[in-house]
Amino acid sequence: MTIAIGNDHAGTSYKFEILKHLQKKGYEVLNFGTDTNDSMDYPDAIHPTAIAVESGKASLGIILCGSGNGAQMTANKHQGIRAALCWNNELVALTRQHNNSNILTIPARFVSLQQAIGFVDIFLSTEFEGGRHGDRVQKISCAG
């Protein structure tokens, strides 16, 4: 499975640890984020990450910024994306089960690295439940 990852300067250190974690587990990773702590504009990393997921080059995505808000807003501008901002394990599981989220948004300044890696594992191992949730997910897109 291929995972796209994107981050701004606030998520760089977490991104490197998440990359190592994913690669140890055998995932291929497309890195669209910055590799430095120098200030940068998060949309420059988030749009390519969302495009990779939307186009099918990646199965799922992970994005990181300080609060997660800007990254999530940017990713969700893409019609094929359902990015979820999560700060605890239950939210991560529910967004996969009920919303079929395809991008996990991590608020790097508000969760520990250990939590963030745990979120990634939950996100990648939780399946969409479908059923009544499938009907709801079909109504999310505003494309004509």
Wavefront OBJ file of the C-alpha trace (Angstrom):
o trace
v 0.000 0.000 0.000
v 1.231 3.499 -0.818
v 0.713 6.313 1.684
v 1.093 10.009 0.807
v 2.401 12.277 3.544
v 2.569 16.050 3.675
v 3.567 18.495 6.369
v 4.581 22.035 7.090
v 7.450 23.069 9.357
v 5.454 22.288 12.529
v 5.146 18.634 11.529
v 8.633 17.883 10.220
v 10.015 15.973 13.209
v 6.842 13.877 13.530
v 6.856 13.226 9.786
v 10.336 11.718 9.900
v 9.340 9.354 12.720
v 6.090 8.409 10.994
v 8.000 7.760 7.744
v 10.375 5.385 9.539
v 7.440 3.661 11.233
v 5.575 3.194 7.946
v 8.624 1.962 6.072
v 9.360 -0.591 8.830
v 5.837 -1.916 8.316
v 6.417 -2.262 4.566
v 4.444 0.726 3.276
v 5.644 2.756 0.318
v 5.572 6.447 1.214
v 5.289 9.474 -1.062
v 6.765 12.443 0.826
v 5.313 15.801 -0.217
v 6.200 17.636 2.975
v 9.050 19.883 3.908
v 12.123 18.245 5.387
v 13.178 21.330 7.356
v 11.897 23.410 10.237
v 12.008 26.578 8.126
v 8.657 28.313 7.901
v 6.686 27.360 4.810
v 3.129 27.630 3.537
v 1.270 24.394 4.364
v -0.876 24.395 1.173
v 2.325 23.839 -0.839
v 2.682 20.410 0.807
v -0.958 19.554 1.395
v -2.303 20.025 -2.151
v 0.165 17.524 -3.683
v -0.628 15.039 -0.910
v -4.369 15.357 -1.554
v -3.851 15.051 -5.310
v -1.889 11.818 -4.816
v -4.761 10.307 -2.822
v -7.470 11.715 -5.069
v -5.760 10.376 -8.209
v -5.111 6.931 -6.748
v -1.314 7.232 -6.687
v -1.658 6.718 -2.933
v -4.303 4.701 -1.125
v -4.430 6.981 1.913
v -2.753 10.127 3.197
v -1.390 11.625 6.379
v -0.977 15.354 6.811
v 0.518 17.318 9.676
v 0.655 20.952 10.675
v 0.646 22.813 13.989
v -3.087 22.787 14.733
v -4.142 20.560 11.843
v -6.855 23.023 10.890
v -5.192 24.648 7.897
v -3.993 21.325 6.535
v -7.439 19.757 6.849
v -9.171 22.744 5.240
v -6.734 22.659 2.330
v -7.061 18.922 1.711
v -10.853 19.043 1.883
v -10.975 21.499 -1.023
v -10.357 18.453 -3.237
v -13.614 16.714 -4.188
v -12.254 13.204 -3.706
v -10.831 13.864 -0.263
v -12.300 13.290 3.173
v -9.620 14.582 5.552
v -10.292 14.236 9.265
v -8.613 16.201 12.044
v -8.085 13.768 14.916
v -6.625 14.205 18.377
v -7.576 10.917 20.050
v -7.809 7.229 19.162
v -11.602 7.073 19.114
v -11.872 9.893 16.578
v -9.353 8.173 14.314
v -11.268 4.889 14.371
v -14.655 6.554 13.904
v -13.578 8.652 10.948
v -12.475 5.513 9.104
v -15.497 3.435 10.193
v -18.197 6.038 9.596
v -16.750 8.594 7.162
v -14.373 6.473 5.087
v -11.787 9.209 5.587
v -8.870 8.920 3.247
v -6.554 11.468 4.863
v -5.636 11.619 8.536
v -4.843 15.106 9.801
v -2.589 15.275 12.859
v -2.252 18.459 14.958
v 1.479 18.111 15.707
v 1.591 20.814 18.376
v -1.248 19.260 20.374
v -0.459 15.536 20.505
v 2.638 13.575 21.470
v 4.719 11.693 18.923
v 3.634 8.420 20.534
v -0.029 9.427 20.096
v 0.553 10.452 16.478
v 2.136 7.088 15.592
v -0.736 5.321 17.332
v -3.205 7.360 15.270
v -1.440 6.280 12.082
v -1.684 2.595 13.043
v -5.393 2.907 13.877
v -6.089 4.839 10.678
v -4.378 2.248 8.490
v -5.919 -0.784 10.176
v -9.527 0.390 10.539
v -12.002 -0.477 7.802
v -15.011 1.500 6.584
v -18.241 -0.074 7.859
v -20.353 0.890 4.849
v -24.100 0.350 5.213
v -25.932 3.448 6.361
v -22.574 5.232 6.536
v -22.016 4.601 2.823
v -25.192 6.493 1.958
v -24.040 9.419 4.093
v -20.549 9.473 2.613
v -22.083 9.625 -0.879
v -23.784 12.886 0.136
v -20.560 14.636 1.238
v -19.308 15.715 -2.196
v -20.837 18.887 -3.598
v -19.723 18.106 -7.161
v -22.650 18.263 -9.559
l 1 2 3 4 5 6 7 8 9 10 11 12 13 14 15 16 17 18 19 20 21 22 23 24 25 26 27 28 29 30 31 32 33 34 35 36 37 38 39 40 41 42 43 44 45 46 47 48 49 50 51 52 53 54 55 56 57 58 59 60 61 62 63 64 65 66 67 68 69 70 71 72 73 74 75 76 77 78 79 80 81 82 83 84 85 86 87 88 89 90 91 92 93 94 95 96 97 98 99 100 101 102 103 104 105 106 107 108 109 110 111 112 113 114 115 116 117 118 119 120 121 122 123 124 125 126 127 128 129 130 131 132 133 134 135 136 137 138 139 140 141 142 143 144
